[in-house]
Amino acid sequence: MCPDPLAEENLLSTSGRGIFLMRAFMDEFDVVPGRTGGAEIVMSKKLPASGSASPNGQGGQNATPQQEA
């Protein structure tokens, strides 16, 4: 198990946030034993359907870039 990066004693640590961030940003995250030793990380991210707005309101993959005034 990994130490909690949000715990008070870990807030100023310069490392230990990788797995925390992967779990936060991915829809699925799993660590499985590797076939030849070690471990494998399996991650997946579900993308919005083409043409639908993304949760941040900026549009999907095909969104038109906004020009600044």
C-alpha positions in Angstrom: 0.0 0.0 0.0 1.2 3.5 -0.8 1.3 6.3 1.8 -1.5 8.8 1.5 -0.1 12.0 -0.1 -2.8 14.0 1.5 -1.9 13.0 5.0 -0.4 15.9 7.0 3.0 14.2 7.3 3.3 13.7 3.5 2.0 17.1 2.3 5.5 18.6 1.8 7.0 15.4 0.4 8.6 15.8 -3.1 7.6 12.3 -4.2 4.9 9.7 -3.8 2.0 11.2 -5.8 2.2 9.2 -9.1 -0.2 6.4 -8.2 -2.5 8.9 -6.4 -2.7 11.1 -9.6 -3.2 8.1 -11.9 -6.1 6.9 -9.8 -7.6 10.4 -9.7 -7.4 11.1 -13.5 -8.2 7.6 -14.9 -11.6 5.9 -15.1 -10.0 2.5 -14.4 -6.7 1.8 -12.7 -5.3 -1.6 -11.6 -2.0 -3.0 -10.6 -1.5 -6.7 -11.5 1.4 -9.1 -11.1 3.6 -9.1 -14.3 4.0 -12.3 -16.3 7.8 -12.3 -15.8 7.9 -10.7 -12.4 7.3 -7.1 -11.2 4.0 -5.5 -11.8 1.9 -4.2 -14.7 -0.3 -1.1 -14.4 -3.5 -1.2 -16.4 -5.2 2.1 -16.9 -8.1 3.3 -19.1 -9.8 6.6 -19.8 -13.2 6.9 -21.3 -13.4 9.7 -23.9 -16.6 11.6 -24.6 -18.5 10.8 -27.8 -17.5 12.9 -30.8 -19.3 16.2 -31.0 -20.4 16.2 -27.3 -19.3 18.8 -24.8 -16.6 17.7 -22.3 -17.3 18.1 -18.5 -15.1 21.2 -18.5 -17.2 23.0 -21.1 -14.4 23.2 -23.6 -15.8 20.8 -26.2 -14.5 17.4 -27.2 -11.6 16.2 -29.4 -13.0 18.1 -32.4 -13.6 21.4 -30.6 -12.6 24.5 -32.5 -9.7 26.4 -30.9 -10.7 29.7 -29.3 -8.9 32.8 -30.3 -8.0 35.4 -27.8 -9.2 39.0 -28.4 
